[in-house]
Amino acid sequence: MALSLRHCKISFYIIGTDFADFDDEEPISSEKRLIKRLLDRYQTQGRIGRPVINTADNITVYFGLSLIQILDVDETNQVLKTNVWFHYKWQDILLQWNTTVHDDIQSIRIPSNKIWLPDILLYNFADDRLREQRDALVVVASDGWLLWMPQAILRSSCLFDTLYFPFDTQSCNLKFGSWTYNGNKLDIKFVGLKSHAMDTSDFVPSNEWDIIENMGIRNVKFYSCCPEPYPDLTFHLTLKRKIAFYTFILVLPCALLSLLTLVIFWVPPESPAKLQLGMSVFVAFFFLLLVLADSTPRAASSIPLIGAYFCLSMILITMSTVLACVVANMYFRGVRVNRAPRWLRRCMVDGVARVLCLRTKLTEGEMPPVTKNWSACIRKYPDRDIKFAKVRLLDNGVDSRTTHQKESPEAGLGENGLDPAIDKNYSTRTNILHEVRSIRELLEKNEDRKLKQEERERYNREWKVIACITDRLFFIIYVLINIGGIVMTFKGV
C-alpha cells in the first residue's frame, strides 16, 4: 500500500523516530497547532482585563446551575451543602479563528487557567475552603463563544426556621454575581431562555428532603459603595423535610409518652405509683429533648414547637409529682399544718370544682363542723358511758337499790346526833357527786380528743380535696396543651 511521505513521518514520529532532517514542519495535528496559536495570542495580549475591543463595550455572561445532589442541610451551623455544575457561556474575541484555514475545526478544548474567566462568585459563601470548584476544560467554538461547565461543592449560608420541626419547610437562596465588575462592564443573564430555574435532569433524590419549589430571579441592586448597578442571579430553592425517620424517633415516642402522662393524672395523688411513673416519664421527655437539641440550631430565633411541648409537659409532670408527694405525705403521716386558707378553699373548692363539676363528687360524705354538744354526745355513746358510771359507783360500795329504800323511823341516832341512815345517805350522795364529776371530766377529755381527731381528719380531707382539684386542673391544662401543640405542629405540614 502506498503511503504519503507526510503520513509516514507522523507514523515514525509516534514510534519515536526523529524525522527532523526530512522536513522542518512539526508532525502535529492542526488542532494542536490552533490551540498553541490561540494560547500564544492570549499570552501576548495577557489574561488580565476583559476580552473586548473598546473599553466601553459590555460583555455578557450567561450563567446557570445544574443541581446534582443535596449533600447536607446543616441546621446547626445554618449551612446548605449542594453538589452543582456551573454553566458559563460568553464570547471572547481573542479565541476566534477561520475554520477554512484550520482544517474545518469547529471547536477546541483549552485549560481554564490560560484564559480570562468572569469573576462570578457565590455571594452567600459559607466555606473555609479557598476554592469550591474543580478544574475543567473550556469548550471554545470558532466564533469565539466559550462554554465552561466545572463541577463544584457549594456551601451556602441559609436561615433555617425550625418552628414546625420536623414538619418544617426550608427556603434557601444561592446568589451569584460578579464580585468586581458592575453591570456596565459585565452583565449576567440566565443560560436558559425558557426556564430560569436550576436544571434538575441529573438530580439524585435526597433521602431527607424533597424539592417543592425551584426558581431563579435576576436582580439589579445598587450598593452604598458604588453608584453603578450590580446585577445578580438568585436561585431560590424550597425544601420540605421527609418525616418518615423523625416519626419513629420523635413523633411516635412523644405520642406514647403523652398517653402515659394522661395516665399519671388519673392515678390517685396518694398512690406511690404516681411518683414513680411521673419521674420515669420526666426522664423520657428529657431524653427526647436532648435528641431534639442535636437536630436543631443552638441559637435559633425560634424554638421548635415540639421542644416547647416537651418543656411544658416536663413542667406539668413536675408540678403534678410534687403535688402527689405532698398528698402522699398527708395521707401516710397526717396533716402537720393548719387548715387550708380561706382564699384557697374558696378558689379551689367553691370556684374551680364548680366549674369542673367536681364539687358534689369530692365533697360528698364530708364531716360537718364539730361542736361540743353534750346531748348529742350522750345520745352517741349512751350504753358505754352508763355502764362505765355503774362500775365506778359499785367500786365505791354503793348499791343503787339501797339508795332508793325508805328510811326506818325506828333506827337510832348516830354519834353526831343524826340518824345513822341519814348520815350514811349523805356521805353516799357526796361520793356519788364526786364520782359523777370525775366521770364527766373523763368524758370531756375523751370528747375533746375525739373532736381534735375529727377536726384533723376534716382538715386532712380538705387538703386532699384541694390536691385532687389541682391535679384535675393540671390534667385539663395538659390536655389543652396537647391539643394546641398538635394543631400548631401539624399546621406547618
C-alpha positions in Angstrom: 0.0 0.0 0.0 1.3 3.3 -1.0 1.5 5.9 1.8 2.3 9.5 1.5 5.5 10.9 2.9 3.6 13.0 5.4 1.8 10.1 6.9 5.0 8.1 7.1 6.6 10.9 9.0 3.7 11.0 11.6 3.9 7.3 12.0 7.6 7.1 12.6 7.3 10.1 14.9 4.8 8.3 17.1 7.1 5.3 17.4 10.0 7.5 18.5 11.9 8.2 15.2 13.1 11.7 14.6 12.4 13.0 11.1 13.6 16.5 11.6 16.2 16.0 8.9 13.5 15.1 6.3 11.1 18.0 6.9 11.1 21.2 9.0 7.3 21.1 9.6 6.5 19.6 13.1 4.4 16.4 12.9 1.4 17.6 15.0 -2.3 17.9 14.3 -4.0 21.0 13.1 -6.0 21.2 16.4 -2.8 21.3 18.5 -1.3 24.0 16.2 -4.5 26.0 16.5 -4.6 25.7 20.3 -0.9 26.7 20.5 -1.5 29.7 18.3 -4.6 30.9 20.3 -2.8 30.5 23.6 0.3 32.3 22.3 -2.0 35.1 21.2 -3.6 35.2 24.7 -0.2 35.2 26.3 0.9 38.1 24.2 -2.3 40.1 25.0 -2.4 38.9 28.6 -5.1 37.3 30.7 -5.8 40.4 32.7 -8.7 42.5 31.5 -11.9 41.8 29.7 -11.6 40.5 26.1 -13.2 43.4 24.4 -12.1 45.8 21.7 -13.3 49.1 23.2 -13.2 49.8 26.9 -16.8 51.0 26.9 -18.0 47.6 25.5 -20.1 45.4 27.7 -19.5 41.7 27.9 -22.5 39.5 28.6 -22.0 36.3 30.6 -24.8 33.7 30.5 -24.9 31.7 33.7 -26.9 28.7 35.0 -26.8 25.9 37.5 -27.4 22.1 37.4 -28.4 20.7 40.7 -26.9 17.2 41.1 -27.4 16.4 44.8 -28.3 17.9 48.2 -25.4 16.7 50.3 -26.3 18.1 53.7 -28.7 20.5 55.4 -26.7 21.6 58.4 -29.3 23.3 60.5 -26.9 23.6 63.5 -24.4 25.7 61.5 -27.1 27.2 59.1 -25.3 25.9 56.0 -26.7 24.2 52.9 -24.2 21.9 51.1 -25.0 21.0 47.5 -23.3 19.4 44.5 -23.8 21.5 41.4 -22.5 22.1 37.8 -21.8 25.6 36.7 -22.9 26.8 33.2 -20.8 29.7 31.9 -21.2 31.0 28.4 -19.6 34.1 27.0 -17.8 35.4 23.9 -14.0 36.0 23.7 -12.8 37.8 20.6 -9.2 36.6 21.2 -10.3 33.0 20.7 -11.8 33.3 17.2 -10.5 31.6 14.0 -11.3 30.8 10.5 -12.4 27.2 10.1 -11.5 27.0 6.4 -7.8 27.8 7.2 -7.6 25.3 10.1 -9.0 22.1 8.6 -12.6 23.0 9.3 -12.1 22.7 13.1 -15.3 23.9 14.8 -14.4 23.7 18.5 -11.4 23.1 20.7 -10.8 22.5 24.4 -8.3 24.6 26.3 -7.3 24.9 30.0 -9.4 27.4 32.0 -6.3 28.8 33.7 -4.8 30.1 30.4 -7.6 32.5 29.5 -9.8 35.2 31.1 -12.6 34.0 33.3 -15.5 36.0 34.6 -15.4 36.5 38.4 -18.9 35.3 39.1 -19.0 34.1 42.6 -21.4 32.9 45.2 -22.3 35.8 47.4 -23.6 33.9 50.4 -20.5 31.7 50.5 -20.0 29.8 53.8 -17.0 27.6 53.4 -13.5 27.7 54.8 -12.0 26.4 51.5 -10.4 28.9 49.2 -11.9 27.2 46.1 -15.1 25.4 45.8 -14.9 24.1 42.2 -12.9 21.5 40.2 -10.8 22.3 37.2 -12.4 21.7 33.8 -11.5 22.4 30.2 -13.2 25.2 28.4 -15.0 24.4 25.1 -14.3 27.1 22.6 -16.2 27.5 19.3 -14.8 29.1 16.1 -16.9 32.2 16.6 -15.4 32.8 20.0 -18.2 31.6 22.2 -17.0 29.7 25.2 -18.8 27.0 27.3 -17.4 26.2 30.7 -19.1 23.7 33.0 -17.0 23.0 36.1 -18.3 20.9 39.0 -18.5 22.4 42.4 -19.4 21.6 46.0 -21.2 24.7 47.4 -21.7 25.5 51.0 -24.1 28.5 51.2 -25.4 30.2 54.3 -29.1 29.8 54.8 -31.5 30.9 57.5 -33.4 27.8 58.7 -36.7 28.2 60.6 -37.2 25.2 62.9 -40.5 26.3 64.4 -42.5 23.4 62.9 -39.7 20.9 63.2 -39.9 18.1 62.0 -42.8 19.1 59.7 -40.8 22.1 58.5 -40.2 23.6 55.1 -36.9 25.4 54.5 -36.2 28.1 51.9 -32.6 28.8 50.7 -31.1 31.2 48.2 -27.9 30.9 46.1 -27.0 34.4 44.9 -24.4 34.7 42.1 -22.9 37.8 40.6 -19.7 39.5 39.5 -17.6 40.4 42.5 -15.8 43.4 41.0 -17.4 44.3 37.7 -20.6 46.4 37.6 -23.5 46.0 35.2 -22.0 48.5 32.7 -18.8 46.3 32.4 -20.1 42.8 32.8 -23.8 41.8 32.5 -25.0 38.5 33.8 -28.1 36.6 32.4 -29.6 33.2 32.6 -28.5 30.5 30.2 -31.9 29.1 29.6 -34.3 31.3 27.7 -37.5 29.4 28.8 -36.7 28.3 32.3 -34.6 30.3 34.8 -34.6 27.5 37.4 -31.8 25.1 38.2 -31.6 22.2 35.9 -32.6 19.0 37.8 -32.4 16.5 35.0 -29.5 14.8 36.6 -30.6 15.3 40.2 -30.1 12.5 42.7 -33.1 12.3 45.0 -32.4 13.0 48.7 -33.3 10.7 51.5 -34.3 13.5 53.8 -35.6 16.4 51.6 -38.0 16.9 48.7 -37.8 19.9 46.4 -41.1 21.6 46.2 -40.0 24.9 44.5 -37.1 25.7 42.2 -36.9 29.1 40.6 -34.4 31.8 39.5 -34.7 35.6 39.6 -32.4 38.3 38.1 -31.9 41.3 40.4 -30.2 44.6 39.8 -29.0 46.1 43.1 -27.3 49.4 43.9 -24.9 49.2 46.8 -23.9 52.0 49.1 -20.2 51.8 48.0 -20.8 52.4 44.3 -23.4 54.2 42.2 -23.3 51.7 39.3 -25.8 48.8 39.1 -24.8 45.3 40.1 -26.9 42.6 38.6 -27.1 39.1 40.2 -28.8 35.8 39.6 -30.6 34.4 42.7 -31.7 30.7 42.7 -34.5 30.1 45.1 -34.8 26.5 46.5 -37.6 25.4 48.8 -37.1 22.1 50.6 -39.6 20.0 52.5 -38.4 17.5 55.1 -39.4 13.9 54.8 -40.8 12.9 58.2 -40.5 9.1 58.0 -37.4 9.0 60.1 -38.5 11.6 62.7 -41.9 9.9 63.0 -40.3 6.9 64.7 -37.6 8.9 66.6 -39.6 11.9 68.0 -43.3 11.9 67.0 -44.3 8.4 67.9 -42.4 8.3 71.3 -43.9 11.7 72.0 -47.4 10.5 71.4 -46.9 7.4 73.6 -45.4 9.5 76.4 -48.3 11.9 76.2 -50.7 9.0 76.8 -48.6 7.9 79.8 -48.7 11.4 81.1 -52.5 11.4 80.9 -52.5 8.2 82.9 -50.3 9.9 85.6 -53.1 12.5 86.2 -55.7 9.7 86.7 -53.6 7.9 89.3 -54.8 8.9 92.9 -52.5 11.5 94.4 -51.9 9.4 97.5 -50.6 6.5 95.4 -46.8 6.0 95.4 -47.1 4.7 91.8 -47.9 8.2 90.7 -44.4 9.4 91.8 -42.6 6.6 90.1 -44.5 6.9 86.9 -44.1 10.7 86.9 -40.3 10.5 87.3 -40.0 7.9 84.6 -42.0 9.9 82.1 -40.0 13.1 83.0 -36.7 11.3 82.2 -38.1 10.0 78.9 -39.2 13.6 77.9 -35.7 14.9 78.9 -34.1 12.3 76.7 -36.3 13.3 73.7 -35.3 16.9 74.4 -31.7 16.0 74.1 -32.3 14.2 70.8 -34.2 17.3 69.5 -31.3 19.6 70.5 -28.9 17.6 68.3 -31.0 18.3 65.2 -31.8 22.0 65.7 -29.6 25.1 65.8 -28.2 26.2 69.1 -29.1 29.8 68.7 -32.3 29.7 66.7 -34.5 32.7 66.5 -37.5 30.4 67.3 -37.5 27.2 69.2 -39.4 24.2 67.8 -43.0 23.8 68.9 -42.3 20.2 69.8 -39.5 21.3 72.0 -41.8 23.8 73.8 -44.3 20.9 74.1 -41.6 18.8 75.8 -40.7 21.5 78.2 -44.3 22.2 79.2 -45.0 18.5 79.6 -42.0 18.3 81.9 -43.2 21.3 83.9 -46.7 19.9 84.4 -45.3 16.5 85.3 -43.0 18.1 87.9 -45.8 20.0 89.4 -48.1 17.0 89.5 -45.3 14.9 91.0 -44.7 17.5 93.8 -48.4 17.7 94.5 -48.6 13.9 94.6 -45.7 13.9 97.1 -47.5 16.4 99.3 -50.7 14.4 99.2 -49.0 11.1 99.9 -47.2 12.7 102.9 -50.5 13.9 104.3 -52.1 10.5 103.6 -49.5 8.4 105.4 -48.2 10.8 108.0 -51.1 13.1 108.7 -51.6 16.8 108.3 -48.9 18.7 110.1 -50.1 22.2 109.1 -53.2 24.2 109.9 -56.4 24.3 107.9 -56.2 25.4 104.3 -56.5 29.2 103.9 -59.9 30.6 103.3 -59.0 32.0 99.9 -57.6 28.7 98.7 -60.7 26.8 99.8 -63.0 29.4 98.1 -60.8 29.4 94.9 -60.4 25.7 94.5 -63.5 24.1 96.2 -66.1 26.8 95.5 -64.6 28.0 92.3 -62.6 25.5 90.2 -64.5 22.5 91.5 -67.8 24.0 90.5 -66.5 24.9 87.0 -65.2 21.3 86.6 -68.4 19.8 88.0 -66.4 18.1 90.7 -67.6 19.8 93.9 -70.5 17.3 94.6 -68.4 14.2 94.0 -65.4 15.4 96.0 -67.3 16.9 99.0 -70.0 14.2 99.4 -69.7 12.5 102.8 -67.7 15.4 104.2 -67.8 15.6 108.0 -69.9 18.5 109.4 -68.2 21.1 111.6 -67.7 19.6 115.1 -69.3 21.4 118.1 -69.4 20.4 121.8 -73.0 19.3 122.2 -73.3 17.1 125.3 -76.8 15.8 124.5 -75.6 14.6 121.1 -72.6 13.1 122.7 -74.7 11.2 125.3 -77.0 10.0 122.5 -74.0 9.0 120.5 -72.4 7.0 123.4 -75.3 6.0 125.7 -74.6 2.4 126.7 -70.8 2.7 127.2 -71.0 5.8 129.5 -73.8 4.4 131.6 -72.0 1.1 132.1 -68.8 2.9 133.0 -70.7 5.0 135.6 -72.3 2.0 137.1 -68.9 0.3 137.5 -67.5 3.4 139.2 -70.4 3.5 141.7 -70.2 -0.2 142.5 -66.5 0.2 143.2 -67.3 2.7 145.9 -69.6 0.2 147.7 -72.8 1.9 146.8 -75.8 -0.1 145.6 -78.3 1.8 143.6 -81.1 -0.2 145.1 -80.2 0.7 148.7 -80.2 4.4 148.0 -83.8 4.3 147.0 -85.0 2.5 150.2 -87.1 4.5 152.6 -85.5 5.4 156.0 -86.7 3.4 159.0 -88.2 5.5 161.8 -87.2 3.0 164.4 -83.4 3.5 163.8 -81.3 5.1 166.4 -79.2 8.2 166.2 -75.6 8.3 165.4 -72.7 9.7 167.2 -73.2 13.2 165.7 -76.8 13.4 166.9 -78.2 12.4 163.4 -79.9 9.3 162.3 -77.3 6.8 161.2 -79.2 6.1 158.0 -79.4 9.8 157.1 -75.7 10.3 157.8 -74.9 7.3 155.6 -77.0 8.5 152.8 -75.4 12.0 152.9 -71.9 10.6 152.6 -73.1 8.3 149.8 -74.5 11.2 147.9 -71.3 13.1 148.4 -69.3 10.2 146.9 -71.7 9.9 144.1 -71.4 13.6 143.1 -67.7 13.3 143.3 -67.7 10.2 141.0 -70.1 11.8 138.6 -67.9 14.8 138.4 -64.9 12.6 137.7 -66.8 10.7 135.0 -67.9 13.9 133.4 -64.3 15.2 133.3 -63.2 11.9 131.8 -65.9 12.1 129.2 -65.0 15.7 128.4 -61.3 14.8 127.9 -62.3 11.8 125.7 -64.7 14.0 123.7 -62.1 16.8 123.2 -59.6 14.2 121.9 -62.2 12.9 119.5 -63.1 16.4 118.4 -59.5 17.2 117.7 -59.1 13.9 115.8 -62.2 14.6 113.7 -61.1 18.2 113.1 -57.7 16.9 111.9 -59.3 14.4 109.6 -61.5 17.1 108.2 -58.5 19.3 107.6 -56.8 16.4 106.0 -59.8 15.8 103.8 -59.9 19.4 102.8 -56.2 19.3 101.7 -56.8 16.1 99.8 -59.8 17.6 98.0 -57.8 20.7 97.0 -55.0 18.4 95.8 -57.4 16.4 93.7 -58.9 19.5 92.2 -55.5 20.9 91.4 -54.4 17.6 89.9 -57.5 17.6 87.7 -56.8 21.2 86.8 -53.3 20.2 85.7 -54.9 17.4 83.7 -57.2 19.8 81.8 -54.3 22.2 81.2 -52.2 19.3 79.8 -55.0 18.2 77.5 -55.4 21.7 76.2 -51.6 22.0 75.7 -51.7 18.7 73.8 -54.5 19.9 71.5 -52.8 23.2 70.9 -49.4 21.7 70.3 -50.8 19.2 67.8 -52.7 21.9 66.0 -49.6 24.2 65.9 -47.2 21.5 64.9 -49.2 20.0 62.1 -50.1 23.5 60.9 -46.8 23.5 59.0 -47.5 20.2 57.3 
